[in-house]
Amino acid sequence: MHPRVTRAMDRPAVNHRGEEFKQLIGELSAGLQKVWQTRGPVVTITGSGTAAMDATLGSLLTQQDTVVALSNGKFGERMTEIAKRYAGTVKTVAAPWGQPVDLHQVETHLRGGAKALVLTHNETSCGFVHPLEKLAKLAHQHDALVIADCITSVGGADIPVDRWGVDAAIAGSQKCLGAPPGLAFVSVSERAKAKLKEHPSLYLDLGRYLKKHAESDTPFTPATHLYFAALEATRMILEEGLDKRFQRVAQTADATRAAADALGLELFAHPDHRSQTVTALNIPRGITDKQLRGGLKDMGIVVSGAQDAIKGKVFRVGHMGTVTLRDIAGFFGNLEVLLTRLGHKVPAGAAAQAIAKTLG
Ligand SMILES: Cc1ncc(COP(=O)(O)O)c(C=O)c1O
C-alpha cells in the first residue's frame, strides 16, 4: 500500500450516516465506476472478496437455475463451490490448474441453456488468465449472464466492463486497487439487475446494497476507515490514469517473465494465458519451497507459495497495485544472489539484462 493510502486511515471516527460520509461514498462510487469502466453501479460490501462472490451468486441464482462454471485453479473451484450452494445445476468445465478450459465444451453447455457463466478471470492461484471478452461474447450469444471474479484483475488490467458485457465484475480492495483488505466491490449491469432476487442471507443481499447505493448509503455499518483508504487508493489510480497504470503493470509482467526465463525458471501457466498481475513460477529442482521463500524472506522479500496440489512446487510473484519495475528489478537481483548461494547455476547479471531488453 502506498503511504498515502495508510495515512488516509489516520483520522478520527466519523458518523457513517452523516453528510460527510455520504459525500465520501459518492466520490468512491464515482471513482470505482471509472476504474470498472462502467456507467452502472459498483457497490461496496464490507467483507473480503469472497463476500462479494457470495453476495452476487446468491442474489442471482436459484435452485431452478443451471450455470456453467469454469474451474482450473483454487479460486475457480471456490466460485464453483459457491455456485453449487445456490444453483440447482452447475455444469463445470474443468482443466488442470493453469491450463485453458475447452471453449467448445463451454459453448455446448451454454447452448443447453444456462442462466449464467461463472468464472475467475484472473486465477491468482496459478497465474492464469481467461479470455474474458471472448467468453462474455459467447455467453451473451446464449443469453447467459457473465459473472466474473475479477478480484486480481480490476485496476491492474484493462477490463472495459460495459464494452465487454460483464454483468457482474467482482473485486477486492487488497489486490490491484492497492488498499487494505476488508472491502469487496461488484458492478451490476442492467441485465443482472433485472434478474436479482432476494439473497437467502440478509447481509449479502445485493438488492439491499443497490438500493442504498443509489442514496450514497450502505445497508449496514460500513468499515469507515477502510472506505477512507479505498477512496485514496482510487484517487491515486485515477491520478495515474488507467492506461498508464495498465501499461505499468504490463511492463512489470513482461520484465518478470523475461527475467525468469533468463534465470532458467519455468512459468507455471499456459504460455497463451499468463496473468498480467501475478506470475507463478516452478521452484527449480533441488531447491525446496522453504529454502527459496525462507531465503527471500531473510532478504526482506515476501513472495507467496502455492496451494493444494502445487503447494511446495510453485511460488508466485505479484506485480499489481503499487509494484514498479524497480521492485521487480530489485527482486530478481536478490533472487539471483539467493539461487547462486543455493547452488543453482544462473548466468550472472542475466535477469538485469533481460529486464533492460524488455524496455527497448
Ligand atoms: C482470484 C481470487 N478470487 C477470490 C479470492 C478470495 O478473496 P478474499 O480472500 O478477499 O475473500 C482471491 C484471494 O486471493 C483471489 O485471488
The ligand as an ORCA input file, in Angstrom:
! r2SCAN-3c Opt
* xyz 0 1
  C      -8.925    -14.602     -7.867
  C      -9.311    -14.566     -6.428
  N     -10.590    -14.807     -6.119
  C     -11.012    -14.780     -4.847
  C     -10.144    -14.513     -3.819
  C     -10.655    -14.505     -2.420
  O     -10.650    -13.201     -1.944
  P     -10.705    -12.905     -0.391
  O      -9.593    -13.654      0.243
  O     -10.513    -11.403     -0.350
  O     -12.028    -13.318      0.098
  C      -8.805    -14.275     -4.083
  C      -7.850    -14.032     -2.988
  O      -6.654    -14.143     -3.143
  C      -8.381    -14.287     -5.426
  O      -7.105    -14.045     -5.745
*
